[in-house]
Amino acid sequence: MLIVQKYGGTSVADLEKIRKVAQRVARYKDQGHDLVVVVSAMAGETDRLLSLAYEITPEPAPRELDMLVATGEQVTSALLSITLQAQGYPAEALLGYQIPIYTDELFTRARIQEIPTERLRKGLSQGKIIVVAGFQGITPEGDITTLGRGGSDTTAVALAAALRADLCEIFTDVEGVYTADPRIVSQACKIPRLSYEEMLELASAGAKVLDIRAVELAMVYKVPVHVRSTFSEAPGTIITEEDEEMEKVLVSGVTYNRNEARISLYGVPDQPGVAAKIFGPIAERGILVDMIIQTGRPDGKADLTFTVPRTTLREALKLVEEVAQKIGAERVESSEAISKVSIVGAGMRTHAGVASKMFETLARHGVNIMMISTSEIKVSCVIDEKYTELAVRALHEAFGLDQPPQEEK
């Protein structure tokens, strides 16, 4: 089998953990598998590098930021390759530009566009374990880029897709995907299997186990993904195509996202083309917009509210204020004191009353809903951030997720 593995920052946090990762990788090689291993920077290293840049200036150039933070993965890929070689296994460390992993020019959150596989296949045919620095790529002009937080997941799945690998394993510090964050809900249970769509909705709603772009790639290219722990031999969560058994589960998980900010424009001219003027500049800068609510007013104007990642609020707010002045909006307000709670499950497609049960549960616990969005298999509510943990626990209990899934009984 050709297997692509990814080890996160906690898995390679120090030399002892890197040695243990090397031992696990060696066991796979001894079993006859071909291996491409993607690594993140050591835990905390990316934050350390970023803090150095922000000590110099509050607005470092994105291109130079990518040059800086990409060094974290360079260190771990080299150290793991050296460790494998010291244990007698042929290994070769490759950076994003050496493969090459081509991306667009959106520095700090670039998107992969193409991955030629000739060099990877050549190394594999020579019996080498290929160790790849995750999170990074290169523009066609030769500039180093990074893929944003969680980008090593995306690197791993993209490589698995490009190589048509049999499996992509994401090794992390938890044993899989849980029905809720175990740090908040002590009764949270590991989910044995999830559909791509369920995992996509969980990731978009705030689940930190797997990057949303990695899930998108896995779904498009039908890459089976196994999320599991570096520190355990226990099976994790398999993410694959939906089957009938998955649809029998009404709600698979409850998740939350505190990385949310709200921007509101009041007194916006209620006429065609205004929304495009507001959201066009935001889209051009690669800023993600989640929920959008527009409310008409009797005076021919409208109030518009939407959410963006909290990490991009300053940039988005600056763009919105510029547009608001041009279109004659009355005022712009923003808030970071919000979070989003969501329920996800393939069974929602064929069961009514899920949303109303969610709303009733939140109301019973005194949690006010500010915004709502839905899809076929997800319902999300924006609430006051201080009620996040209460809302997650209440919803987890209300939908009967305190009991382990049937497969694990």
Secondary structure, DSSP 8 states (H G I E B T S, - for coil): -EEEEEE-TTTTSSHHHHHHHHHHHHHHHHTT-EEEEEE---TTHHHHHHHHHHHH-SS--HHHHHHHHHHHHHHHHHHHHHHHHHTT--EEEE-GGGTT-EE-S-TTS--EEE---HHHHHHHHTT-EEEEETTEEE-TTS-EEE--TTHHHHHHHHHHHHHT-SEEEEEESSSS-BSS-TTT-TT--B-SEEEHHHHHHHHHTT--SS-HHHHHHHHHHT--EEEEETT--S--EEEE---HHHHT-S--EEEEE--EEEEEEEEEE-STTHHHHHHHHHHHTT-----EEEEE-TTSEEEEEEEEEGGGHHHHHHHHHHHHHHHT-SEEEEE-SEEEEEEE-GGGGG-SSHHHHHHHHHHHTT----EEEEETTEEEEEEEGGGHHHHHHHHHHHTTTTS--GGG-
